[in-house]
Amino acid sequence: MAKLSIALAALVAAITLNAQVYYTDSDVRERSLSVAPWVQANTVFRRTVGEVVGTQPEVTDVFRGSLGGAYGLALNAHIKPFRLGLDVAQSNFAYRQGPDRETLLRTQSNYLLIRGRLGFATEVSDITTLEVWVPFAYRRLQSVQRDGISSEVARTMTSAGIELGSSIKLNENWSWYGLVGLDNGFTEFEASPTTAYKEYPLWISLSSGIRYAL
């Protein structure tokens, strides 16, 4: 009986060893496309520029940024050594402005956001990746709410910036990511500015999303 048990055990071990499959790098599927719903919280600051290059303008009013946000969908492609991204989103930002702190008037603008991104990533562990993105954004005005201000805000805006963060792999298909961003506007807030200096938006943002690898 003991000899029969030993023989059966040897047979099972041999079958198991023969059934093992070894994967090489070429056998492992590389997922180069992903989609990601994402959300963002942001606040906006004002960057003032003098009419004469190199001069510091004398700011004559008060500006206070408020909480804004965005939500959208991203499509990402991994083309070594780069990563490319395209976002479509609804975005809004708000601020208060006036001659002094007691007479600040609020503006909230809602824009359609279309954004292209160039990225780089480096793996720090089996599940964690550090990411750097350079976004280029185009915004088109959808609606605006202003308290007692008759002038119009800019109908289109362009910007570029940088985002830093990391992603964490949850399984073969799903991963979570978070990014901190700085976005510099190239278009003034107002469609017809009245100040003696230029006023450009500067956004600071915190974004988070879930990626699904296709």
Contacts in CASP RR format, 6 or more apart in sequence:
PFRMAT RR
TARGET T0000
AUTHOR 0000-0000-0000
METHOD contacts of the structure
MODEL  1
MAKLSIALAALVAAITLNAQVYYTDSDVRERSLSVAPWVQANTVFRRTVG
EVVGTQPEVTDVFRGSLGGAYGLALNAHIKPFRLGLDVAQSNFAYRQGPD
RETLLRTQSNYLLIRGRLGFATEVSDITTLEVWVPFAYRRLQSVQRDGIS
SEVARTMTSAGIELGSSIKLNENWSWYGLVGLDNGFTEFEASPTTAYKEY
PLWISLSSGIRYAL
30 78 0 8 1.000
31 78 0 8 1.000
31 173 0 8 1.000
31 213 0 8 1.000
31 214 0 8 1.000
32 77 0 8 1.000
32 78 0 8 1.000
32 79 0 8 1.000
33 75 0 8 1.000
33 76 0 8 1.000
33 77 0 8 1.000
33 78 0 8 1.000
33 213 0 8 1.000
33 214 0 8 1.000
34 75 0 8 1.000
34 76 0 8 1.000
34 78 0 8 1.000
34 211 0 8 1.000
34 212 0 8 1.000
34 213 0 8 1.000
34 214 0 8 1.000
35 73 0 8 1.000
35 74 0 8 1.000
35 75 0 8 1.000
35 76 0 8 1.000
35 211 0 8 1.000
35 212 0 8 1.000
35 214 0 8 1.000
36 73 0 8 1.000
36 74 0 8 1.000
36 75 0 8 1.000
36 76 0 8 1.000
36 177 0 8 1.000
36 209 0 8 1.000
36 210 0 8 1.000
36 211 0 8 1.000
36 212 0 8 1.000
37 71 0 8 1.000
37 72 0 8 1.000
37 73 0 8 1.000
37 74 0 8 1.000
37 209 0 8 1.000
37 210 0 8 1.000
38 71 0 8 1.000
38 72 0 8 1.000
38 73 0 8 1.000
38 74 0 8 1.000
38 87 0 8 1.000
38 89 0 8 1.000
38 207 0 8 1.000
38 208 0 8 1.000
38 209 0 8 1.000
38 210 0 8 1.000
39 69 0 8 1.000
39 70 0 8 1.000
39 71 0 8 1.000
39 72 0 8 1.000
39 207 0 8 1.000
39 208 0 8 1.000
39 209 0 8 1.000
40 69 0 8 1.000
40 70 0 8 1.000
40 71 0 8 1.000
40 89 0 8 1.000
40 91 0 8 1.000
40 205 0 8 1.000
40 206 0 8 1.000
40 207 0 8 1.000
40 208 0 8 1.000
41 67 0 8 1.000
41 68 0 8 1.000
41 69 0 8 1.000
41 205 0 8 1.000
41 206 0 8 1.000
42 67 0 8 1.000
42 68 0 8 1.000
42 69 0 8 1.000
42 70 0 8 1.000
42 93 0 8 1.000
42 203 0 8 1.000
42 204 0 8 1.000
42 205 0 8 1.000
42 206 0 8 1.000
43 65 0 8 1.000
43 66 0 8 1.000
43 67 0 8 1.000
43 68 0 8 1.000
43 93 0 8 1.000
43 203 0 8 1.000
43 204 0 8 1.000
44 65 0 8 1.000
44 66 0 8 1.000
44 68 0 8 1.000
44 93 0 8 1.000
44 94 0 8 1.000
44 95 0 8 1.000
44 201 0 8 1.000
44 202 0 8 1.000
44 203 0 8 1.000
45 63 0 8 1.000
45 65 0 8 1.000
45 201 0 8 1.000
45 202 0 8 1.000
45 203 0 8 1.000
45 204 0 8 1.000
46 63 0 8 1.000
46 65 0 8 1.000
46 95 0 8 1.000
46 189 0 8 1.000
46 199 0 8 1.000
46 200 0 8 1.000
46 201 0 8 1.000
46 202 0 8 1.000
47 184 0 8 1.000
47 185 0 8 1.000
47 199 0 8 1.000
47 200 0 8 1.000
47 201 0 8 1.000
47 202 0 8 1.000
48 57 0 8 1.000
48 59 0 8 1.000
48 197 0 8 1.000
48 198 0 8 1.000
48 199 0 8 1.000
48 200 0 8 1.000
49 57 0 8 1.000
49 197 0 8 1.000
49 198 0 8 1.000
49 200 0 8 1.000
50 56 0 8 1.000
50 57 0 8 1.000
50 196 0 8 1.000
50 197 0 8 1.000
50 198 0 8 1.000
51 57 0 8 1.000
51 196 0 8 1.000
51 197 0 8 1.000
51 198 0 8 1.000
57 196 0 8 1.000
57 197 0 8 1.000
58 196 0 8 1.000
58 197 0 8 1.000
59 197 0 8 1.000
60 99 0 8 1.000
60 195 0 8 1.000
60 196 0 8 1.000
61 97 0 8 1.000
61 98 0 8 1.000
61 99 0 8 1.000
61 100 0 8 1.000
61 195 0 8 1.000
62 97 0 8 1.000
62 98 0 8 1.000
62 99 0 8 1.000
62 100 0 8 1.000
62 101 0 8 1.000
62 104 0 8 1.000
63 95 0 8 1.000
63 96 0 8 1.000
63 97 0 8 1.000
63 98 0 8 1.000
63 199 0 8 1.000
64 95 0 8 1.000
64 96 0 8 1.000
64 97 0 8 1.000
64 104 0 8 1.000
65 94 0 8 1.000
65 95 0 8 1.000
65 96 0 8 1.000
66 93 0 8 1.000
66 94 0 8 1.000
66 95 0 8 1.000
66 96 0 8 1.000
66 106 0 8 1.000
66 108 0 8 1.000
67 94 0 8 1.000
68 92 0 8 1.000
68 93 0 8 1.000
68 94 0 8 1.000
69 91 0 8 1.000
69 92 0 8 1.000
69 93 0 8 1.000
69 205 0 8 1.000
70 89 0 8 1.000
70 90 0 8 1.000
70 91 0 8 1.000
70 92 0 8 1.000
70 113 0 8 1.000
70 205 0 8 1.000
70 207 0 8 1.000
71 89 0 8 1.000
71 90 0 8 1.000
72 87 0 8 1.000
72 88 0 8 1.000
72 89 0 8 1.000
72 90 0 8 1.000
73 87 0 8 1.000
73 88 0 8 1.000
73 89 0 8 1.000
74 85 0 8 1.000
74 86 0 8 1.000
74 87 0 8 1.000
74 211 0 8 1.000
75 85 0 8 1.000
75 86 0 8 1.000
75 87 0 8 1.000
76 83 0 8 1.000
76 84 0 8 1.000
76 85 0 8 1.000
76 211 0 8 1.000
77 83 0 8 1.000
77 84 0 8 1.000
77 85 0 8 1.000
81 120 0 8 1.000
82 118 0 8 1.000
82 119 0 8 1.000
82 120 0 8 1.000
83 117 0 8 1.000
83 118 0 8 1.000
83 119 0 8 1.000
83 120 0 8 1.000
83 121 0 8 1.000
83 131 0 8 1.000
83 133 0 8 1.000
84 116 0 8 1.000
84 117 0 8 1.000
84 118 0 8 1.000
84 119 0 8 1.000
85 116 0 8 1.000
85 117 0 8 1.000
85 118 0 8 1.000
85 119 0 8 1.000
86 114 0 8 1.000
86 115 0 8 1.000
86 116 0 8 1.000
86 117 0 8 1.000
87 113 0 8 1.000
87 114 0 8 1.000
87 115 0 8 1.000
87 116 0 8 1.000
87 117 0 8 1.000
87 135 0 8 1.000
88 112 0 8 1.000
88 113 0 8 1.000
88 114 0 8 1.000
89 112 0 8 1.000
89 113 0 8 1.000
89 115 0 8 1.000
90 110 0 8 1.000
90 111 0 8 1.000
90 112 0 8 1.000
90 113 0 8 1.000
90 142 0 8 1.000
91 110 0 8 1.000
91 111 0 8 1.000
91 112 0 8 1.000
91 113 0 8 1.000
91 139 0 8 1.000
92 108 0 8 1.000
92 109 0 8 1.000
92 110 0 8 1.000
92 111 0 8 1.000
93 108 0 8 1.000
93 109 0 8 1.000
93 201 0 8 1.000
93 203 0 8 1.000
94 106 0 8 1.000
94 107 0 8 1.000
94 108 0 8 1.000
94 109 0 8 1.000
95 106 0 8 1.000
95 107 0 8 1.000
95 189 0 8 1.000
96 104 0 8 1.000
96 105 0 8 1.000
96 106 0 8 1.000
96 107 0 8 1.000
97 104 0 8 1.000
97 105 0 8 1.000
97 107 0 8 1.000
98 104 0 8 1.000
98 105 0 8 1.000
105 146 0 8 1.000
105 147 0 8 1.000
105 148 0 8 1.000
105 149 0 8 1.000
106 145 0 8 1.000
106 146 0 8 1.000
106 147 0 8 1.000
107 144 0 8 1.000
107 145 0 8 1.000
107 146 0 8 1.000
107 147 0 8 1.000
107 149 0 8 1.000
107 153 0 8 1.000
107 189 0 8 1.000
108 144 0 8 1.000
108 145 0 8 1.000
108 146 0 8 1.000
109 141 0 8 1.000
109 143 0 8 1.000
109 144 0 8 1.000
109 153 0 8 1.000
110 141 0 8 1.000
110 142 0 8 1.000
110 143 0 8 1.000
110 144 0 8 1.000
111 139 0 8 1.000
111 140 0 8 1.000
111 141 0 8 1.000
111 142 0 8 1.000
111 157 0 8 1.000
112 139 0 8 1.000
112 140 0 8 1.000
112 142 0 8 1.000
113 137 0 8 1.000
113 138 0 8 1.000
113 139 0 8 1.000
114 137 0 8 1.000
114 138 0 8 1.000
114 139 0 8 1.000
114 140 0 8 1.000
115 135 0 8 1.000
115 136 0 8 1.000
115 137 0 8 1.000
115 138 0 8 1.000
116 135 0 8 1.000
116 136 0 8 1.000
116 137 0 8 1.000
117 133 0 8 1.000
117 134 0 8 1.000
117 135 0 8 1.000
117 136 0 8 1.000
117 163 0 8 1.000
118 133 0 8 1.000
118 134 0 8 1.000
119 131 0 8 1.000
119 132 0 8 1.000
119 133 0 8 1.000
119 134 0 8 1.000
120 131 0 8 1.000
120 132 0 8 1.000
121 129 0 8 1.000
121 130 0 8 1.000
121 131 0 8 1.000
121 132 0 8 1.000
121 167 0 8 1.000
122 129 0 8 1.000
122 130 0 8 1.000
123 129 0 8 1.000
123 130 0 8 1.000
124 130 0 8 1.000
124 166 0 8 1.000
126 169 0 8 1.000
127 168 0 8 1.000
127 169 0 8 1.000
128 166 0 8 1.000
128 167 0 8 1.000
128 168 0 8 1.000
128 169 0 8 1.000
129 166 0 8 1.000
129 167 0 8 1.000
129 169 0 8 1.000
130 165 0 8 1.000
130 166 0 8 1.000
131 163 0 8 1.000
131 164 0 8 1.000
131 165 0 8 1.000
131 166 0 8 1.000
131 167 0 8 1.000
131 177 0 8 1.000
131 179 0 8 1.000
132 162 0 8 1.000
132 163 0 8 1.000
132 164 0 8 1.000
132 165 0 8 1.000
133 162 0 8 1.000
133 163 0 8 1.000
133 164 0 8 1.000
133 179 0 8 1.000
134 160 0 8 1.000
134 161 0 8 1.000
134 162 0 8 1.000
134 163 0 8 1.000
135 160 0 8 1.000
135 161 0 8 1.000
135 162 0 8 1.000
135 163 0 8 1.000
135 183 0 8 1.000
136 158 0 8 1.000
136 159 0 8 1.000
136 160 0 8 1.000
136 161 0 8 1.000
137 157 0 8 1.000
137 158 0 8 1.000
137 159 0 8 1.000
137 160 0 8 1.000
137 183 0 8 1.000
138 156 0 8 1.000
138 157 0 8 1.000
138 158 0 8 1.000
139 156 0 8 1.000
139 157 0 8 1.000
139 158 0 8 1.000
139 159 0 8 1.000
140 155 0 8 1.000
140 156 0 8 1.000
141 153 0 8 1.000
141 154 0 8 1.000
141 155 0 8 1.000
141 156 0 8 1.000
144 152 0 8 1.000
144 153 0 8 1.000
146 153 0 8 1.000
151 190 0 8 1.000
151 191 0 8 1.000
151 192 0 8 1.000
151 194 0 8 1.000
152 190 0 8 1.000
152 191 0 8 1.000
152 192 0 8 1.000
153 189 0 8 1.000
153 190 0 8 1.000
153 191 0 8 1.000
154 187 0 8 1.000
154 188 0 8 1.000
154 189 0 8 1.000
154 190 0 8 1.000
154 191 0 8 1.000
155 191 0 8 1.000
156 187 0 8 1.000
157 185 0 8 1.000
157 186 0 8 1.000
157 187 0 8 1.000
157 201 0 8 1.000
158 185 0 8 1.000
158 186 0 8 1.000
158 187 0 8 1.000
159 183 0 8 1.000
159 184 0 8 1.000
159 185 0 8 1.000
159 186 0 8 1.000
159 187 0 8 1.000
159 201 0 8 1.000
159 203 0 8 1.000
160 183 0 8 1.000
160 184 0 8 1.000
160 185 0 8 1.000
160 186 0 8 1.000
161 181 0 8 1.000
161 182 0 8 1.000
161 183 0 8 1.000
161 184 0 8 1.000
162 181 0 8 1.000
162 182 0 8 1.000
163 179 0 8 1.000
163 180 0 8 1.000
163 181 0 8 1.000
163 182 0 8 1.000
163 205 0 8 1.000
163 207 0 8 1.000
164 179 0 8 1.000
164 180 0 8 1.000
164 181 0 8 1.000
165 177 0 8 1.000
165 178 0 8 1.000
165 179 0 8 1.000
165 180 0 8 1.000
166 177 0 8 1.000
166 178 0 8 1.000
167 175 0 8 1.000
167 176 0 8 1.000
167 177 0 8 1.000
167 178 0 8 1.000
167 211 0 8 1.000
168 175 0 8 1.000
168 176 0 8 1.000
168 177 0 8 1.000
169 175 0 8 1.000
170 176 0 8 1.000
172 213 0 8 1.000
173 212 0 8 1.000
173 213 0 8 1.000
174 210 0 8 1.000
174 211 0 8 1.000
174 212 0 8 1.000
174 213 0 8 1.000
175 210 0 8 1.000
175 211 0 8 1.000
175 213 0 8 1.000
176 208 0 8 1.000
176 209 0 8 1.000
176 210 0 8 1.000
176 211 0 8 1.000
177 208 0 8 1.000
177 209 0 8 1.000
177 210 0 8 1.000
177 211 0 8 1.000
178 206 0 8 1.000
178 207 0 8 1.000
178 208 0 8 1.000
178 209 0 8 1.000
179 205 0 8 1.000
179 206 0 8 1.000
179 207 0 8 1.000
179 208 0 8 1.000
180 204 0 8 1.000
180 205 0 8 1.000
180 206 0 8 1.000
180 207 0 8 1.000
181 203 0 8 1.000
181 204 0 8 1.000
181 205 0 8 1.000
181 206 0 8 1.000
181 207 0 8 1.000
182 202 0 8 1.000
182 203 0 8 1.000
182 204 0 8 1.000
182 205 0 8 1.000
183 202 0 8 1.000
183 203 0 8 1.000
183 204 0 8 1.000
183 205 0 8 1.000
184 200 0 8 1.000
184 202 0 8 1.000
185 200 0 8 1.000
185 201 0 8 1.000
185 202 0 8 1.000
185 203 0 8 1.000
186 200 0 8 1.000
187 200 0 8 1.000
187 201 0 8 1.000
188 198 0 8 1.000
188 199 0 8 1.000
188 200 0 8 1.000
189 199 0 8 1.000
189 200 0 8 1.000
189 201 0 8 1.000
190 199 0 8 1.000
193 199 0 8 1.000
END
